[in-house]
Amino acid sequence: MMKLSNKSSLYFLITTLIVFFISGVIIFFVIQYIIKDEIDETLTEQKEQIIHNLDQVDKFEDLNIPQEIIVEIDSVSDSELDSEGIFSDTLIQQYDYEDQEYDWEPYRQLKFTIVHHDTIRMLTLRKSLI
């Protein structure tokens, strides 16, 4: 038969483990949300900077873009216009020179369309989540 102090200690231990587990899960999702929110903010700032800089250049290819941001420029039709932008997650295969193999890296991306000199382009801005 268990003594009362042993039984109380066991209940306390079980309750503590449950609380720590739930807290760990909550902290994980909160940190993940904060990181995505910060990257979304960075991508939005880059989008605004690109729109501002586009007035000073003749072609999309002449834009000055920071190296930590990957930019993809595609032609689109009028029906695909979405100037507000869509955030999404994606995986991109990158070559790791250290391990001599390809790895999949998670990226956050912002896709939006922009019109410049009667040319419609879809821009995709990507930033690594790592």
ChimeraX commands (.cxc) that place a marker at each C-alpha (Angstrom):
marker #1 position 0.00,0.00,0.00 radius 0.5
marker #1 position 1.30,3.43,-0.99 radius 0.5
marker #1 position 1.77,6.05,1.63 radius 0.5
marker #1 position -0.05,9.34,1.21 radius 0.5
marker #1 position 3.17,11.27,0.49 radius 0.5
marker #1 position 4.15,8.82,-2.27 radius 0.5
marker #1 position 0.69,9.06,-3.82 radius 0.5
marker #1 position 0.76,12.87,-3.66 radius 0.5
marker #1 position 4.23,12.95,-5.22 radius 0.5
marker #1 position 3.09,10.67,-8.04 radius 0.5
marker #1 position 0.03,12.87,-8.79 radius 0.5
marker #1 position 2.23,15.98,-8.67 radius 0.5
marker #1 position 4.75,14.41,-11.08 radius 0.5
marker #1 position 2.05,13.33,-13.55 radius 0.5
marker #1 position 0.36,16.73,-13.42 radius 0.5
marker #1 position 3.70,18.52,-13.90 radius 0.5
marker #1 position 4.60,16.36,-16.92 radius 0.5
marker #1 position 1.21,17.03,-18.54 radius 0.5
marker #1 position 1.55,20.79,-17.95 radius 0.5
marker #1 position 5.12,20.83,-19.36 radius 0.5
marker #1 position 4.05,18.88,-22.44 radius 0.5
marker #1 position 1.09,21.17,-23.18 radius 0.5
marker #1 position 3.23,24.26,-22.52 radius 0.5
marker #1 position 5.92,22.97,-24.88 radius 0.5
marker #1 position 3.41,22.44,-27.68 radius 0.5
marker #1 position 1.92,25.91,-27.16 radius 0.5
marker #1 position 5.37,27.56,-27.11 radius 0.5
marker #1 position 6.34,25.73,-30.32 radius 0.5
marker #1 position 3.30,27.05,-32.21 radius 0.5
marker #1 position 3.66,30.58,-30.82 radius 0.5
marker #1 position 7.32,30.75,-31.90 radius 0.5
marker #1 position 6.42,29.35,-35.32 radius 0.5
marker #1 position 3.71,32.02,-35.70 radius 0.5
marker #1 position 6.11,34.81,-34.65 radius 0.5
marker #1 position 8.76,33.69,-37.16 radius 0.5
marker #1 position 6.25,33.49,-40.03 radius 0.5
marker #1 position 4.80,36.88,-39.10 radius 0.5
marker #1 position 8.29,38.45,-39.10 radius 0.5
marker #1 position 9.13,36.92,-42.49 radius 0.5
marker #1 position 5.76,38.04,-43.90 radius 0.5
marker #1 position 6.54,41.55,-42.73 radius 0.5
marker #1 position 9.99,41.42,-44.38 radius 0.5
marker #1 position 8.51,40.17,-47.66 radius 0.5
marker #1 position 5.83,42.88,-47.58 radius 0.5
marker #1 position 8.50,45.55,-47.02 radius 0.5
marker #1 position 10.51,44.15,-49.94 radius 0.5
marker #1 position 7.39,44.22,-52.12 radius 0.5
marker #1 position 6.81,47.88,-51.26 radius 0.5
marker #1 position 10.50,48.65,-51.91 radius 0.5
marker #1 position 10.33,46.93,-55.32 radius 0.5
marker #1 position 7.21,48.89,-56.27 radius 0.5
marker #1 position 8.95,52.11,-55.20 radius 0.5
marker #1 position 12.19,51.25,-57.08 radius 0.5
marker #1 position 10.33,50.20,-60.21 radius 0.5
marker #1 position 9.61,53.86,-60.99 radius 0.5
marker #1 position 13.37,54.47,-61.30 radius 0.5
marker #1 position 14.22,51.61,-63.70 radius 0.5
marker #1 position 13.14,50.71,-67.22 radius 0.5
marker #1 position 13.03,46.92,-66.91 radius 0.5
marker #1 position 12.10,44.45,-64.18 radius 0.5
marker #1 position 15.49,42.81,-64.53 radius 0.5
marker #1 position 17.24,46.05,-63.46 radius 0.5
marker #1 position 15.70,46.02,-59.98 radius 0.5
marker #1 position 18.10,46.05,-57.04 radius 0.5
marker #1 position 17.03,43.23,-54.70 radius 0.5
marker #1 position 18.78,42.03,-51.50 radius 0.5
marker #1 position 20.55,38.68,-51.79 radius 0.5
marker #1 position 18.69,36.97,-48.95 radius 0.5
marker #1 position 15.47,37.32,-50.98 radius 0.5
marker #1 position 14.94,35.03,-53.98 radius 0.5
marker #1 position 12.92,36.69,-56.75 radius 0.5
marker #1 position 11.21,35.02,-59.66 radius 0.5
marker #1 position 9.65,37.13,-62.44 radius 0.5
marker #1 position 7.06,35.60,-64.81 radius 0.5
marker #1 position 4.73,36.94,-67.48 radius 0.5
marker #1 position 1.00,36.72,-66.74 radius 0.5
marker #1 position -2.32,37.58,-68.35 radius 0.5
marker #1 position -4.90,40.13,-67.18 radius 0.5
marker #1 position -7.04,37.40,-65.63 radius 0.5
marker #1 position -4.27,36.50,-63.16 radius 0.5
marker #1 position -3.94,39.99,-61.66 radius 0.5
marker #1 position -3.57,39.99,-57.87 radius 0.5
marker #1 position -1.67,43.06,-56.71 radius 0.5
marker #1 position -2.31,42.40,-52.99 radius 0.5
marker #1 position -0.26,39.22,-52.90 radius 0.5
marker #1 position -0.62,35.71,-51.56 radius 0.5
marker #1 position 1.59,34.26,-48.83 radius 0.5
marker #1 position 2.39,30.55,-48.88 radius 0.5
marker #1 position 4.99,28.01,-47.77 radius 0.5
marker #1 position 7.10,26.01,-50.18 radius 0.5
marker #1 position 10.10,23.68,-50.28 radius 0.5
marker #1 position 13.06,24.42,-52.54 radius 0.5
marker #1 position 15.80,21.94,-53.33 radius 0.5
marker #1 position 19.23,23.43,-52.56 radius 0.5
marker #1 position 22.66,21.91,-53.03 radius 0.5
marker #1 position 24.61,21.57,-49.78 radius 0.5
marker #1 position 28.31,21.87,-50.64 radius 0.5
marker #1 position 29.36,20.65,-47.21 radius 0.5
marker #1 position 27.45,17.35,-47.41 radius 0.5
marker #1 position 27.72,17.08,-51.22 radius 0.5
marker #1 position 23.98,16.41,-51.60 radius 0.5
marker #1 position 20.69,18.13,-52.28 radius 0.5
marker #1 position 18.47,19.15,-49.37 radius 0.5
marker #1 position 14.92,20.47,-49.24 radius 0.5
marker #1 position 14.70,23.82,-47.45 radius 0.5
marker #1 position 11.48,25.48,-46.30 radius 0.5
marker #1 position 10.73,28.94,-47.70 radius 0.5
marker #1 position 7.97,31.49,-47.18 radius 0.5
marker #1 position 6.87,33.19,-50.38 radius 0.5
marker #1 position 4.82,36.18,-51.46 radius 0.5
marker #1 position 3.32,36.14,-54.97 radius 0.5
marker #1 position 1.90,39.32,-56.46 radius 0.5
marker #1 position 1.40,40.95,-59.84 radius 0.5
marker #1 position 2.63,44.34,-60.89 radius 0.5
marker #1 position 2.07,46.46,-64.00 radius 0.5
marker #1 position 4.98,48.50,-65.34 radius 0.5
marker #1 position 5.00,50.24,-68.75 radius 0.5
marker #1 position 2.00,48.16,-69.91 radius 0.5
marker #1 position 3.84,44.95,-68.99 radius 0.5
marker #1 position 2.21,42.64,-66.45 radius 0.5
marker #1 position 4.53,40.48,-64.38 radius 0.5
marker #1 position 4.05,38.00,-61.55 radius 0.5
marker #1 position 6.74,38.45,-58.92 radius 0.5
marker #1 position 7.47,35.77,-56.36 radius 0.5
marker #1 position 9.58,36.81,-53.38 radius 0.5
marker #1 position 10.99,33.99,-51.26 radius 0.5
marker #1 position 12.80,33.99,-47.92 radius 0.5
marker #1 position 14.20,30.98,-46.09 radius 0.5
marker #1 position 12.50,29.86,-42.87 radius 0.5
marker #1 position 15.81,28.51,-41.58 radius 0.5
marker link #1:1,2 radius 0.2
marker link #1:2,3 radius 0.2
marker link #1:3,4 radius 0.2
marker link #1:4,5 radius 0.2
marker link #1:5,6 radius 0.2
marker link #1:6,7 radius 0.2
marker link #1:7,8 radius 0.2
marker link #1:8,9 radius 0.2
marker link #1:9,10 radius 0.2
marker link #1:10,11 radius 0.2
marker link #1:11,12 radius 0.2
marker link #1:12,13 radius 0.2
marker link #1:13,14 radius 0.2
marker link #1:14,15 radius 0.2
marker link #1:15,16 radius 0.2
marker link #1:16,17 radius 0.2
marker link #1:17,18 radius 0.2
marker link #1:18,19 radius 0.2
marker link #1:19,20 radius 0.2
marker link #1:20,21 radius 0.2
marker link #1:21,22 radius 0.2
marker link #1:22,23 radius 0.2
marker link #1:23,24 radius 0.2
marker link #1:24,25 radius 0.2
marker link #1:25,26 radius 0.2
marker link #1:26,27 radius 0.2
marker link #1:27,28 radius 0.2
marker link #1:28,29 radius 0.2
marker link #1:29,30 radius 0.2
marker link #1:30,31 radius 0.2
marker link #1:31,32 radius 0.2
marker link #1:32,33 radius 0.2
marker link #1:33,34 radius 0.2
marker link #1:34,35 radius 0.2
marker link #1:35,36 radius 0.2
marker link #1:36,37 radius 0.2
marker link #1:37,38 radius 0.2
marker link #1:38,39 radius 0.2
marker link #1:39,40 radius 0.2
marker link #1:40,41 radius 0.2
marker link #1:41,42 radius 0.2
marker link #1:42,43 radius 0.2
marker link #1:43,44 radius 0.2
marker link #1:44,45 radius 0.2
marker link #1:45,46 radius 0.2
marker link #1:46,47 radius 0.2
marker link #1:47,48 radius 0.2
marker link #1:48,49 radius 0.2
marker link #1:49,50 radius 0.2
marker link #1:50,51 radius 0.2
marker link #1:51,52 radius 0.2
marker link #1:52,53 radius 0.2
marker link #1:53,54 radius 0.2
marker link #1:54,55 radius 0.2
marker link #1:55,56 radius 0.2
marker link #1:56,57 radius 0.2
marker link #1:57,58 radius 0.2
marker link #1:58,59 radius 0.2
marker link #1:59,60 radius 0.2
marker link #1:60,61 radius 0.2
marker link #1:61,62 radius 0.2
marker link #1:62,63 radius 0.2
marker link #1:63,64 radius 0.2
marker link #1:64,65 radius 0.2
marker link #1:65,66 radius 0.2
marker link #1:66,67 radius 0.2
marker link #1:67,68 radius 0.2
marker link #1:68,69 radius 0.2
marker link #1:69,70 radius 0.2
marker link #1:70,71 radius 0.2
marker link #1:71,72 radius 0.2
marker link #1:72,73 radius 0.2
marker link #1:73,74 radius 0.2
marker link #1:74,75 radius 0.2
marker link #1:75,76 radius 0.2
marker link #1:76,77 radius 0.2
marker link #1:77,78 radius 0.2
marker link #1:78,79 radius 0.2
marker link #1:79,80 radius 0.2
marker link #1:80,81 radius 0.2
marker link #1:81,82 radius 0.2
marker link #1:82,83 radius 0.2
marker link #1:83,84 radius 0.2
marker link #1:84,85 radius 0.2
marker link #1:85,86 radius 0.2
marker link #1:86,87 radius 0.2
marker link #1:87,88 radius 0.2
marker link #1:88,89 radius 0.2
marker link #1:89,90 radius 0.2
marker link #1:90,91 radius 0.2
marker link #1:91,92 radius 0.2
marker link #1:92,93 radius 0.2
marker link #1:93,94 radius 0.2
marker link #1:94,95 radius 0.2
marker link #1:95,96 radius 0.2
marker link #1:96,97 radius 0.2
marker link #1:97,98 radius 0.2
marker link #1:98,99 radius 0.2
marker link #1:99,100 radius 0.2
marker link #1:100,101 radius 0.2
marker link #1:101,102 radius 0.2
marker link #1:102,103 radius 0.2
marker link #1:103,104 radius 0.2
marker link #1:104,105 radius 0.2
marker link #1:105,106 radius 0.2
marker link #1:106,107 radius 0.2
marker link #1:107,108 radius 0.2
marker link #1:108,109 radius 0.2
marker link #1:109,110 radius 0.2
marker link #1:110,111 radius 0.2
marker link #1:111,112 radius 0.2
marker link #1:112,113 radius 0.2
marker link #1:113,114 radius 0.2
marker link #1:114,115 radius 0.2
marker link #1:115,116 radius 0.2
marker link #1:116,117 radius 0.2
marker link #1:117,118 radius 0.2
marker link #1:118,119 radius 0.2
marker link #1:119,120 radius 0.2
marker link #1:120,121 radius 0.2
marker link #1:121,122 radius 0.2
marker link #1:122,123 radius 0.2
marker link #1:123,124 radius 0.2
marker link #1:124,125 radius 0.2
marker link #1:125,126 radius 0.2
marker link #1:126,127 radius 0.2
marker link #1:127,128 radius 0.2
marker link #1:128,129 radius 0.2
marker link #1:129,130 radius 0.2
view
